[in-house]
Amino acid sequence: MIRPELRSALLRWREALLGAVVLALGLWGVLGTYGYIPWLAGVLALIGAALVLAGVQRARFRNAAGGIGVVKVDEGQIAYFGPFTGGVVALSEISRLSLDPGTRPPSWRLAQQGQPDLMIPLDAEGADALFDIFAALPGLRTQKLVSEVQRATRAETPHPVVIWDRARLRLH
């Protein structure tokens, strides 16, 4: 009943749309009621605004799925199962996170001490779950993460970009 393009867009922006609905309900409560309810509705409107902001970041991070391989995230471990490569890395063991737009498709490069780098294509099935995992890295700026994903999908730069490095955290 819903066209595939519209369904895909709705799924991509689902958190932002939910936040917009919560924000609209909160604003309606602020403007259309009296007593103590406008105060509660104001809190609801603030929650809705926060959901919209987080939803926009997540939507900008997501890419079309259906690429090579599958990503599984379980209790702080990232596993990638691909047709030619794969591996597992714990969040606490990641020493560097970079994005390599020169590979086809563009891929995340997760480095850890004493192990080969784990390459995960941006469009791998389940790769959208990586946003929450990467956001948990100490000192990582999610805005830089999202903007580099956008640049990589538009093929603006062919060179790998370091998004986060644990060694830099120790220097500051």
HELIX and SHEET records of a PDB file:
HELIX    1   1 PRO A    4  ARG A   12  1                                   9    
HELIX    2   2 ARG A   14  GLY A   32  1                                  19    
HELIX    3   3 ILE A   37  PHE A   61  1                                  25    
HELIX    4   4 LEU A   91  GLU A   93  5                                   3    
HELIX    5   5 ALA A  127  ALA A  129  5                                   3    
HELIX    6   6 LEU A  130  ALA A  135  1                                   6    
HELIX    7   7 THR A  142  THR A  153  1                                  12    
HELIX    8   8 ARG A  166  LEU A  171  1                                   6    
SHEET    1   A 3 VAL A  70  ASP A  74  0                                        
SHEET    2   A 3 GLN A  77  PHE A  81 -1                                        
SHEET    3   A 3 GLY A  86  ALA A  90 -1                                        
SHEET    1   B 4 LEU A 118  PRO A 121  0                                        
SHEET    2   B 4 SER A 107  GLN A 112 -1                                        
SHEET    3   B 4 ILE A  94  ASP A 100 -1                                        
SHEET    4   B 4 VAL A 161  ASP A 165 -1                                        
END                                                                             
